[in-house]
Amino acid sequence: MKSMYYWLGKHVHAPYGTWIFALLVFIEGFFIIPVSTLLTFYCLENRSRAFMYAAIATVVSIFAATTGYALGMLIWYSLGQNVIFYIISPETFHSLVDKYTKYQAATVLMVSMTPIPFKALTLTAGFCKLELVPFLFYAIIGRGIKFFAIATGIHFWGHHIQNLIDKYFYLALTLFIAFFVLMWWFLH
């Protein structure tokens, strides 16, 4: 990862730097790239463009979500049914899909704002054939909140945020995950 960030550091101020950022955000919809960290890096390098980077990340993330959704559907129709029904019964799978559909808004919003990989959400949404328009609507809200919160913090507090991230990142992440686990446990 460090070599990627050194490489980005050389290109972030280049005329094509924003295009590289957009491409990496797009790829994150179906492959492993930490967009929050990437956005933080870009915003720290150019604080005056932090909100622009957040807007680009939000819009491109939705295009990536559509692609991930389509890939999830393709996986379902090509081999998903056979694999899933080999592991669990069709009744159990359909019960899980019904719960996913019932709590779609909360699930999509929560995953869109947390460190849980976004590609897990996009691929499973297509795999489970969630309704596309509500899925994209909640993804826009969740991703927008996440990305604009990062951009706002960096715009106003700059490198102080970086020091806090470096010092307390894993503690904050642990507390954040614990909060959502407790909320899930409390609701069930």
N, CA and C of each residue as an Amber inpcrd file, in Angstrom:
protein
   564
   0.8180000  -1.2030000   0.0000000   0.0000000   0.0000000   0.0000000
   0.8580000   1.2610000   0.0000000   1.9730000   1.2150000   0.7560000
   2.8090000   2.4110000   0.8230000   3.3790000   2.7770000  -0.5380000
   3.7510000   1.7740000  -1.3170000   4.2920000   2.0880000  -2.6390000
   3.2290000   2.7340000  -3.5240000   1.9590000   2.3000000  -3.3650000
   0.8870000   2.9260000  -4.1310000   0.7330000   4.3880000  -3.7330000
   0.8190000   4.6870000  -2.4330000   0.6700000   6.0700000  -1.9840000
   1.8540000   6.9360000  -2.4060000   3.0490000   6.3720000  -2.4380000
   4.1970000   7.1320000  -2.9480000   3.9930000   7.4500000  -4.4290000
   3.4850000   6.4620000  -5.1530000   3.2130000   6.6700000  -6.5720000
   2.1400000   7.7450000  -6.7500000   1.0750000   7.6660000  -5.9530000
   0.0160000   8.6810000  -6.0310000   0.5380000  10.0560000  -5.6740000
   1.4320000  10.1200000  -4.6800000   1.9960000  11.4020000  -4.2820000
   2.6830000  12.1090000  -5.4290000   3.2560000  11.3470000  -6.3340000
   3.9100000  11.9330000  -7.5050000   2.8890000  12.4480000  -8.5200000
   1.6930000  11.8520000  -8.5230000   0.7170000  12.1530000  -9.5710000
  -0.4930000  12.9670000  -9.1050000  -0.6410000  13.1790000  -7.8160000
  -1.8450000  13.8450000  -7.3200000  -1.9850000  15.2690000  -7.8640000
  -0.8870000  15.9570000  -8.0860000  -0.9480000  17.3380000  -8.5750000
  -0.8310000  17.4270000 -10.0950000  -0.6730000  16.3090000 -10.7480000
  -0.5930000  16.2960000 -12.2100000  -1.9780000  16.5800000 -12.7950000
  -2.0420000  17.0370000 -14.0270000  -3.3440000  17.3160000 -14.6560000
  -4.2670000  16.0920000 -14.7050000  -3.7000000  14.9140000 -14.7350000
  -4.4910000  13.6850000 -14.7980000  -4.6920000  13.0490000 -13.4180000
  -4.2330000  13.7110000 -12.3490000  -4.3320000  13.1570000 -10.9990000
  -5.7610000  12.8900000 -10.5650000  -6.6640000  13.7750000 -10.9280000
  -8.0790000  13.5880000 -10.5680000  -8.6650000  12.3780000 -11.2990000
  -8.2260000  12.1510000 -12.5270000  -8.7060000  10.9950000 -13.2900000
  -8.2240000   9.6920000 -12.6590000  -7.0000000   9.6960000 -12.1590000
  -6.4830000   8.5060000 -11.4630000  -7.3210000   8.2460000 -10.2200000
  -7.6200000   9.3080000  -9.4800000  -8.4580000   9.1900000  -8.2930000
  -9.8190000   8.5880000  -8.6510000 -10.4620000   9.1310000  -9.6860000
 -11.7840000   8.6410000 -10.0990000 -11.7220000   7.1760000 -10.5200000
 -10.6860000   6.7980000 -11.2380000 -10.5430000   5.4080000 -11.6720000
 -10.3950000   4.4740000 -10.4750000  -9.5800000   4.8630000  -9.4960000
  -9.3800000   4.0150000  -8.3170000 -10.6620000   3.9100000  -7.4840000
 -11.4220000   4.9870000  -7.3960000 -12.7070000   4.9340000  -6.6880000
 -13.6650000   3.9860000  -7.4120000 -13.6630000   4.0510000  -8.7390000
 -14.5320000   3.1670000  -9.5150000 -14.1710000   1.6970000  -9.2800000
 -12.8960000   1.3970000  -9.3060000 -12.4400000   0.0160000  -9.1240000
 -12.8290000  -0.5020000  -7.7430000 -12.8980000   0.3890000  -6.7410000
 -13.2410000  -0.0290000  -5.3850000 -14.6390000  -0.6260000  -5.2860000
 -15.5170000  -0.3340000  -6.2300000 -16.8700000  -0.8840000  -6.1980000
 -16.9130000  -2.3900000  -6.3650000 -15.8350000  -2.9750000  -6.8780000
 -15.8180000  -4.4220000  -7.0770000 -14.4400000  -5.0310000  -6.8420000
 -13.4910000  -4.2580000  -6.3350000 -12.1590000  -4.7640000  -6.0290000
 -11.6440000  -4.0480000  -4.7850000 -10.6100000  -4.5810000  -4.1590000
 -10.1440000  -4.0660000  -2.8630000  -9.2230000  -2.8570000  -3.0460000
  -9.7720000  -1.6800000  -2.7700000  -8.9920000  -0.4410000  -2.7110000
  -9.6280000   0.3940000  -1.5980000  -8.8570000   0.8520000  -0.6220000
  -9.4300000   1.6320000   0.4850000  -9.6920000   3.0870000   0.0730000
 -10.9080000   3.3560000  -0.3750000 -11.2410000   4.6790000  -0.8980000
 -11.1710000   5.7600000   0.1750000 -11.5690000   5.4610000   1.3980000
 -11.5070000   6.4760000   2.4530000 -10.0770000   6.9520000   2.6690000
  -9.1470000   6.0210000   2.6560000  -7.7450000   6.3740000   2.8110000
  -7.2590000   7.1470000   1.5990000  -7.6650000   6.7220000   0.4260000
  -7.3050000   7.4190000  -0.8070000  -7.8570000   8.8380000  -0.8110000
  -9.1240000   8.9940000  -0.4230000  -9.7310000  10.3210000  -0.3430000
  -9.0010000  11.1850000   0.6790000  -8.6700000  10.6130000   1.8160000
  -7.9280000  11.3510000   2.8420000  -6.5920000  11.8400000   2.2860000
  -5.9070000  10.9730000   1.5880000  -4.6170000  11.3270000   0.9930000
  -4.7740000  12.4890000   0.0110000  -5.7340000  12.3740000  -0.9050000
  -5.9440000  13.4370000  -1.8950000  -6.3390000  14.7520000  -1.2230000
  -7.2190000  14.6860000  -0.2460000  -7.6640000  15.9000000   0.4450000
  -6.5200000  16.5500000   1.2140000  -5.6780000  15.7480000   1.8420000
  -4.5310000  16.3080000   2.5660000  -3.5370000  16.9520000   1.6110000
  -3.3820000  16.3750000   0.4380000  -2.4550000  16.9310000  -0.5480000
  -2.9670000  18.2410000  -1.1520000  -4.2870000  18.3950000  -1.2060000
  -4.8670000  19.5870000  -1.8270000  -6.1660000  19.9440000  -1.1010000
  -6.0270000  20.5770000   0.0600000  -7.1910000  20.8570000   0.9190000
  -8.2250000  21.7360000   0.2430000  -7.8140000  22.6220000  -0.6500000
  -8.7760000  23.5100000  -1.3090000  -9.7150000  22.7410000  -2.2400000
  -9.3530000  21.5320000  -2.6290000 -10.1960000  20.7280000  -3.5210000
 -10.8530000  19.5600000  -2.7800000 -10.8490000  19.5950000  -1.4620000
 -11.3700000  18.4710000  -0.6680000 -12.8260000  18.1560000  -1.0020000
 -13.6700000  19.1710000  -1.1200000 -15.0860000  18.9200000  -1.3930000
 -15.2980000  18.4160000  -2.8210000 -14.4530000  18.8660000  -3.7320000
 -14.5360000  18.3590000  -5.0980000 -14.1950000  16.8670000  -5.1180000
 -13.1390000  16.4840000  -4.3770000 -12.7740000  15.0740000  -4.3130000
 -13.8930000  14.2490000  -3.6750000 -14.5480000  14.7950000  -2.6610000
 -15.6630000  14.0740000  -2.0290000 -16.8180000  13.8940000  -3.0130000
 -17.1010000  14.9300000  -3.8010000 -18.1740000  14.8290000  -4.7970000
 -17.8210000  13.7960000  -5.8690000 -16.5820000  13.8280000  -6.3400000
 -16.1430000  12.8460000  -7.3410000 -16.2460000  11.4400000  -6.7660000
 -15.7770000  11.2620000  -5.5370000 -15.8270000   9.9400000  -4.9090000
 -17.2630000   9.4480000  -4.7830000 -18.1810000  10.3360000  -4.4280000
 -19.5840000   9.9440000  -4.2760000 -20.1900000   9.5300000  -5.6090000
 -20.0210000  10.3520000  -6.6280000 -20.6220000  10.0740000  -7.9390000
 -20.0120000   8.8200000  -8.5680000 -18.6960000   8.7420000  -8.5730000
 -18.0280000   7.5930000  -9.1880000 -18.3380000   6.3160000  -8.4070000
 -18.4640000   6.4340000  -7.1060000 -18.7930000   5.2840000  -6.2690000
 -20.1490000   4.6970000  -6.6630000 -21.0740000   5.5300000  -7.0700000
 -22.3920000   5.0420000  -7.4810000 -22.3030000   4.3170000  -8.8260000
 -21.4880000   4.8330000  -9.7480000 -21.2610000   4.0930000 -10.9980000
 -20.6220000   2.7380000 -10.7020000 -19.6870000   2.7320000  -9.7600000
 -19.0390000   1.4770000  -9.3560000 -20.0490000   0.5350000  -8.7090000
 -20.9650000   1.0940000  -7.9210000 -22.0020000   0.2750000  -7.2800000
 -22.8800000  -0.3970000  -8.3330000 -23.1950000   0.3150000  -9.3920000
 -23.9950000  -0.2560000 -10.4720000 -23.2440000  -1.4010000 -11.1510000
 -21.9450000  -1.2030000 -11.3630000 -21.1220000  -2.2540000 -11.9700000
 -21.0150000  -3.4600000 -11.0410000 -20.7740000  -3.2110000  -9.7610000
 -20.7090000  -4.3020000  -8.7920000 -22.0240000  -5.0580000  -8.6970000
 -23.1240000  -4.3220000  -8.7490000 -24.4540000  -4.9190000  -8.7280000
 -24.6260000  -5.8510000  -9.9340000 -24.2370000  -5.3720000 -11.1130000
 -24.3470000  -6.1850000 -12.3320000 -23.4580000  -7.4280000 -12.2400000
 -22.2620000  -7.2750000 -11.6990000 -21.3770000  -8.4370000 -11.5170000
 -21.9910000  -9.4440000 -10.5420000 -22.6140000  -8.9340000  -9.4680000
 -23.2850000  -9.8160000  -8.5230000 -24.3970000 -10.6080000  -9.1780000
 -25.1750000  -9.9470000 -10.0340000 -26.2430000 -10.6550000 -10.7630000
 -25.6570000 -11.6920000 -11.7160000 -24.5770000 -11.3270000 -12.3810000
 -23.9230000 -12.2550000 -13.3000000 -23.4190000 -13.4900000 -12.5560000
 -22.8340000 -13.2700000 -11.3940000 -22.3630000 -14.3980000 -10.5740000
 -23.5380000 -15.2840000 -10.1720000 -24.6570000 -14.6550000  -9.7830000
 -25.8340000 -15.4280000  -9.3880000 -26.3190000 -16.3140000 -10.5300000
 -26.4500000 -15.7280000 -11.7100000 -27.0040000 -16.4830000 -12.8330000
 -26.0070000 -17.4720000 -13.4300000 -24.7100000 -17.2380000 -13.2560000
 -23.7410000 -18.1580000 -13.8480000 -23.4630000 -19.3640000 -12.9510000
 -23.1950000 -19.1390000 -11.6650000 -22.8860000 -20.2680000 -10.7950000
 -23.3840000 -20.0880000  -9.3710000 -23.9310000 -18.9730000  -9.0490000
 -24.3250000 -18.6790000  -7.6790000 -25.3480000 -19.6090000  -7.0860000
 -26.3820000 -19.9100000  -7.8540000 -27.4370000 -20.7760000  -7.3310000
 -26.8800000 -22.1410000  -6.9320000 -26.0640000 -22.6930000  -7.7900000
 -25.5090000 -24.0290000  -7.5100000 -24.6220000 -24.0160000  -6.2700000
 -23.7950000 -22.9960000  -6.1470000 -22.8840000 -22.9110000  -5.0010000
 -23.6610000 -22.6710000  -3.7150000 -24.5450000 -21.6930000  -3.7280000
 -25.3120000 -21.3550000  -2.5160000 -26.1720000 -22.5270000  -2.0790000
 -26.8890000 -23.1380000  -3.0220000 -27.7920000 -24.2300000  -2.6490000
 -27.0380000 -25.4990000  -2.2770000 -25.7590000 -25.5580000  -2.5790000
 -24.9230000 -26.6560000  -2.1170000 -24.5410000 -26.4350000  -0.6480000
 -24.3620000 -25.1550000  -0.2830000 -23.9390000 -24.8090000   1.0810000
 -25.1310000 -24.7500000   2.0400000 -26.1890000 -24.0630000   1.6170000
 -27.3840000 -23.9330000   2.4620000 -28.6190000 -24.2840000   1.6340000
 -29.6990000 -24.5110000   2.3200000 -30.9340000 -24.8730000   1.6190000
 -31.5200000 -23.6440000   0.9180000 -32.2880000 -23.8540000  -0.1480000
 -32.9420000 -22.7340000  -0.8260000 -33.8480000 -21.9390000   0.1140000
 -34.5070000 -22.6260000   1.0560000 -35.3860000 -21.9360000   1.9940000
 -34.5960000 -20.9800000   2.8850000 -33.4580000 -21.4360000   3.3820000
 -32.6200000 -20.5920000   4.2350000 -32.1110000 -19.3970000   3.4520000
 -31.6580000 -19.6440000   2.2180000 -31.1630000 -18.5420000   1.3900000
 -32.2660000 -17.5190000   1.1390000 -33.4430000 -17.9750000   0.7680000
 -34.5440000 -17.0510000   0.4820000 -34.9680000 -16.2970000   1.7410000
 -34.8790000 -16.9350000   2.8930000 -35.1680000 -16.2550000   4.1550000
 -34.1550000 -15.1310000   4.4040000 -32.8760000 -15.4130000   4.1440000
 -31.8370000 -14.3830000   4.3040000 -32.0400000 -13.2310000   3.3240000
 -32.4010000 -13.5570000   2.0900000 -32.6480000 -12.5190000   1.0860000
 -33.8470000 -11.6640000   1.4910000 -34.8920000 -12.3030000   2.0450000
 -36.0590000 -11.5500000   2.5130000 -35.6690000 -10.5600000   3.6130000
 -34.8080000 -10.9940000   4.5430000 -34.3370000 -10.0900000   5.6010000
 -33.4810000  -8.9660000   5.0290000 -32.6240000  -9.3000000   4.0770000
 -31.7830000  -8.3000000   3.4200000 -32.6600000  -7.2630000   2.7240000
 -33.7100000  -7.7310000   2.0420000 -34.6290000  -6.8340000   1.3500000
 -35.4080000  -5.9790000   2.3540000 -35.8560000  -6.6070000   3.4340000
 -36.6400000  -5.8870000   4.4440000 -35.8170000  -4.7760000   5.1020000
 -34.5620000  -5.0390000   5.3890000 -33.6960000  -4.0670000   6.0560000
 -32.7020000  -3.4300000   5.0860000 -33.0940000  -3.3460000   3.8330000
 -32.2100000  -2.8270000   2.7950000 -31.7190000  -1.4190000   3.1020000
 -32.6060000  -0.5350000   3.4890000 -32.2130000   0.8540000   3.7380000
 -31.1520000   0.9310000   4.8240000 -31.4020000   0.2890000   5.9530000
 -30.4540000   0.3360000   7.0670000 -29.1420000  -0.3400000   6.6970000
 -29.2290000  -1.4700000   6.0130000 -28.0210000  -2.2050000   5.6440000
 -27.1560000  -1.3990000   4.6880000 -27.7700000  -0.8720000   3.6450000
 -27.0070000  -0.1240000   2.6410000 -26.4180000   1.1410000   3.2530000
 -27.2020000   1.8610000   4.0470000 -26.6760000   3.0720000   4.6920000
 -25.5150000   2.7430000   5.6240000 -25.6790000   1.7120000   6.4440000
 -24.6520000   1.3660000   7.4220000 -23.3660000   0.9190000   6.7330000
 -23.4750000   0.0280000   5.7740000 -22.2720000  -0.4740000   5.1020000
 -21.6130000   0.6310000   4.2820000 -22.4020000   1.5090000   3.6880000
 -21.8450000   2.6070000   2.8930000 -21.0110000   3.5700000   3.7330000
 -21.3130000   3.6690000   5.0160000 -20.6080000   4.6250000   5.8780000
 -19.5140000   3.9910000   6.7220000 -19.4390000   2.6780000   6.7580000
 -18.4760000   2.0100000   7.6340000 -17.2590000   1.5370000   6.8510000
 -16.2540000   1.0360000   7.5640000 -15.0770000   0.5040000   6.8780000
 -15.3050000  -0.8520000   6.2070000 -16.5010000  -1.4060000   6.3320000
 -16.8020000  -2.6680000   5.6480000 -16.6230000  -2.4350000   4.1500000
 -15.9260000  -3.3290000   3.4540000 -15.6790000  -3.1090000   2.0250000
 -16.9710000  -2.9120000   1.2320000 -17.0140000  -1.8350000   0.4750000
 -18.2010000  -1.4720000  -0.3000000 -18.5210000  -2.5350000  -1.3440000
 -17.4740000  -3.1900000  -1.8580000 -17.7040000  -4.2090000  -2.8840000
 -18.5230000  -5.3680000  -2.3350000 -18.4250000  -5.6470000  -1.0380000
 -19.2470000  -6.6980000  -0.4330000 -20.7260000  -6.3350000  -0.5520000
 -21.0140000  -5.0720000  -0.3730000 -22.3950000  -4.5970000  -0.4840000
 -22.8760000  -4.6400000  -1.9350000 -22.0720000  -4.1220000  -2.8560000
 -22.5200000  -4.0370000  -4.2440000 -22.7180000  -5.4210000  -4.8610000
 -21.7750000  -6.3130000  -4.6020000 -21.8790000  -7.6570000  -5.1760000
 -23.0510000  -8.4390000  -4.5830000 -23.2400000  -8.3520000  -3.2540000
 -24.3520000  -9.0920000  -2.6450000 -25.7040000  -8.4950000  -3.0160000
 -25.7600000  -7.1870000  -3.2420000 -27.0280000  -6.5760000  -3.6610000
 -27.4590000  -7.1370000  -5.0160000 -26.5200000  -7.2680000  -5.9370000
 -26.8430000  -7.8620000  -7.2270000 -27.1070000  -9.3520000  -7.1160000
 -26.3180000 -10.0150000  -6.2960000 -26.4670000 -11.4610000  -6.0890000
 -27.8490000 -11.7800000  -5.5210000 -28.3120000 -10.9280000  -4.5960000
 -29.6250000 -11.1510000  -3.9670000 -30.7550000 -10.4460000  -4.7050000
 -30.4240000  -9.7850000  -5.7880000 -31.3900000  -9.0980000  -6.6480000
 -32.2450000  -8.0820000  -5.8910000 -31.5700000  -7.2310000  -5.1080000
 -32.2860000  -6.1300000  -4.4640000 -32.7760000  -5.1790000  -5.5420000
 -33.7800000  -4.3810000  -5.2100000 -34.2500000  -3.3880000  -6.1690000
 -33.1380000  -2.3650000  -6.3760000 -32.8120000  -2.0850000  -7.6310000
 -31.6540000  -1.2600000  -7.9570000 -31.8110000   0.1980000  -7.5380000
 -32.9600000   0.8090000  -7.8070000 -33.1170000   2.2440000  -7.5260000
 -33.0150000   2.5490000  -6.0310000 -33.7260000   1.8340000  -5.1470000
 -33.5370000   2.1150000  -3.7150000 -32.1030000   1.8180000  -3.2510000
 -31.5070000   0.7650000  -3.7900000 -30.1230000   0.4450000  -3.4390000
 -29.2130000   1.6210000  -3.7700000 -29.3240000   2.1600000  -4.9760000
 -28.4730000   3.2850000  -5.3770000 -28.7950000   4.5370000  -4.5640000
 -30.0620000   4.7630000  -4.2630000 -30.4650000   5.9310000  -3.4760000
 -29.7980000   5.9220000  -2.1000000 -29.8890000   4.7970000  -1.4080000
 -29.2980000   4.7090000  -0.0730000 -27.7680000   4.7020000  -0.1370000
 -27.2210000   4.1380000  -1.1990000 -25.7610000   4.1510000  -1.3590000
 -25.2620000   5.5780000  -1.5660000 -25.9790000   6.3800000  -2.3420000
 -25.5930000   7.7830000  -2.5580000 -25.5820000   8.5270000  -1.2250000
 -26.6310000   8.3360000  -0.4360000 -26.7060000   9.0190000   0.8620000
 -25.5580000   8.5700000   1.7730000 -25.3780000   7.2640000   1.9140000
 -24.3470000   6.7470000   2.8070000 -22.9470000   7.1310000   2.3800000
 -22.6500000   6.9490000   1.0950000 -21.3150000   7.2900000   0.6060000
 -21.0820000   8.8000000   0.6750000 -22.1140000   9.5800000   0.3450000
 -21.9820000  11.0440000   0.4190000 -21.6650000  11.5080000   1.8300000
 -22.3800000  10.9580000   2.8130000 -22.1240000  11.3270000   4.2080000
 -20.6900000  10.9810000   4.5890000 -20.2680000   9.7950000   4.2540000
 -18.9180000   9.3500000   4.6060000 -17.8560000  10.2220000   3.9500000
 -17.9490000  10.4110000   2.6460000 -16.9130000  11.1450000   1.9240000
 -16.9000000  12.6320000   2.2680000 -18.0760000  13.2450000   2.4290000
 -18.0940000  14.6640000   2.7690000 -17.6890000  14.9070000   4.2210000
 -17.9070000  13.9190000   5.0930000 -17.4090000  14.0450000   6.4730000
 -15.8860000  14.0450000   6.4810000 -15.2870000  13.1720000   5.7040000
 -13.8270000  13.1390000   5.6060000 -13.3070000  14.4490000   5.0350000
 -13.9080000  14.9040000   3.9350000 -13.4640000  16.1460000   3.2900000
 -13.6370000  17.3540000   4.2100000 -14.7420000  17.4030000   4.9410000
 -14.9850000  18.5180000   5.8610000 -13.9370000  18.5450000   6.9620000
 -13.6900000  17.4020000   7.5560000 -12.6780000  17.3420000   8.6110000
 -11.3150000  17.7780000   8.1220000 -10.9310000  17.3260000   6.9550000
  -9.6110000  17.6810000   6.4260000  -9.5800000  19.1290000   5.9710000
 -10.6590000  19.6050000   5.3940000 -10.6990000  21.0020000   4.9470000
 -10.4890000  21.9660000   6.1170000 -11.1250000  21.6720000   7.2360000
 -11.0400000  22.5860000   8.3740000  -9.8530000  22.3250000   9.2920000
  -9.4600000  21.0550000   9.4490000  -8.4240000  20.7480000  10.4290000
  -7.1420000  20.1820000   9.8270000  -7.1380000  19.9110000   8.5420000
  -5.9390000  19.5340000   7.8160000  -5.0740000  18.4670000   8.4440000
  -3.8140000  18.8220000   8.6590000  -2.8380000  17.8350000   9.1170000
  -3.0450000  17.4270000  10.5740000  -3.8050000  18.2040000  11.3340000
  -4.1510000  17.7720000  12.6940000  -4.9750000  16.4750000  12.6280000
  -5.8430000  16.3980000  11.6150000  -6.6370000  15.1850000  11.4040000
  -5.7090000  14.0070000  11.1010000  -4.7070000  14.2400000  10.2750000
  -3.7850000  13.1640000   9.9340000  -3.0750000  12.6440000  11.1760000
  -2.6670000  13.5390000  12.0640000  -2.0170000  13.1050000  13.3050000
  -2.9750000  12.2760000  14.1620000  -4.2250000  12.7020000  14.2510000
  -5.2180000  11.9420000  15.0140000  -5.4870000  10.5790000  14.3800000
  -5.5730000  10.5580000  13.0540000  -5.8050000   9.2950000  12.3450000
  -4.6500000   8.3390000  12.6100000  -3.4360000   8.8560000  12.4850000
  -2.2670000   8.0100000  12.7170000  -2.2370000   7.4620000  14.1430000
  -2.6370000   8.2930000  15.0980000  -2.5290000   7.9070000  16.5020000
  -3.6870000   7.0190000  16.9750000  -4.9260000   7.3250000  16.5340000
  -6.1090000   6.6640000  17.0940000  -6.9300000   5.8740000  16.0810000
  -6.4070000   5.6060000  14.9040000  -7.1960000   4.9520000  13.8620000
  -7.7680000   3.6120000  14.3130000  -6.9260000   2.7410000  14.8310000
  -7.3930000   1.3870000  15.1840000  -8.3410000   1.4120000  16.3800000
  -8.1290000   2.3070000  17.2980000  -9.0580000   2.4470000  18.4210000
 -10.4240000   2.9130000  17.9210000 -10.4190000   3.9290000  17.0680000
 -11.6810000   4.4370000  16.5180000 -12.3910000   3.3630000  15.7030000
 -11.6460000   2.6270000  14.9060000 -12.2250000   1.5640000  14.1040000
 -12.8460000   0.4840000  14.9810000 -12.1540000   0.0950000  16.0310000
 -12.6640000  -0.9170000  16.9570000 -13.9470000  -0.4420000  17.6350000
 -13.9600000   0.8090000  18.0870000 -15.1560000   1.3640000  18.7300000
 -16.3170000   1.4580000  17.7500000 -16.0120000   1.8340000  16.5230000
 -17.0420000   1.9700000  15.4950000 -17.6860000   0.6170000  15.1990000
 -16.8730000  -0.4070000  15.0200000 -17.3950000  -1.7480000  14.7490000
 -18.1570000  -2.2730000  15.9600000 -17.6280000  -2.0380000  17.1620000
 -18.3070000  -2.4800000  18.3790000 -19.6820000  -1.8190000  18.5010000
 -19.7620000  -0.5560000  18.1380000 -21.0370000   0.1650000  18.1760000
 -22.0640000  -0.5120000  17.2770000 -21.6760000  -0.8410000  16.0390000
 -22.6270000  -1.4580000  15.1140000 -22.9710000  -2.8870000  15.5100000
 -22.0290000  -3.6060000  16.0810000 -22.3340000  -4.9510000  16.5720000
 -23.3280000  -4.8750000  17.7220000 -23.1230000  -3.9400000  18.6340000
 -24.0720000  -3.7620000  19.7440000 -25.4470000  -3.3210000  19.2490000
 -25.4720000  -2.4450000  18.2570000 -26.7680000  -2.0240000  17.6990000
 -27.4920000  -3.2140000  17.0610000 -26.7540000  -4.0270000  16.3290000
 -27.3660000  -5.1970000  15.7110000 -27.8780000  -6.1460000  16.7860000
 -27.0670000  -6.3800000  17.8070000 -27.4610000  -7.2790000  18.8930000
 -28.6900000  -6.7250000  19.6130000 -28.7090000  -5.4160000  19.8590000
 -29.8280000  -4.7920000  20.5550000 -31.1130000  -4.9020000  19.7290000
 -31.0190000  -4.7190000  18.4260000 -32.2020000  -4.7770000  17.5630000
 -32.7180000  -6.2020000  17.3500000 -31.8520000  -7.1740000  17.5640000
 -32.2880000  -8.5600000  17.3630000 -32.4470000  -9.2320000  18.7000000
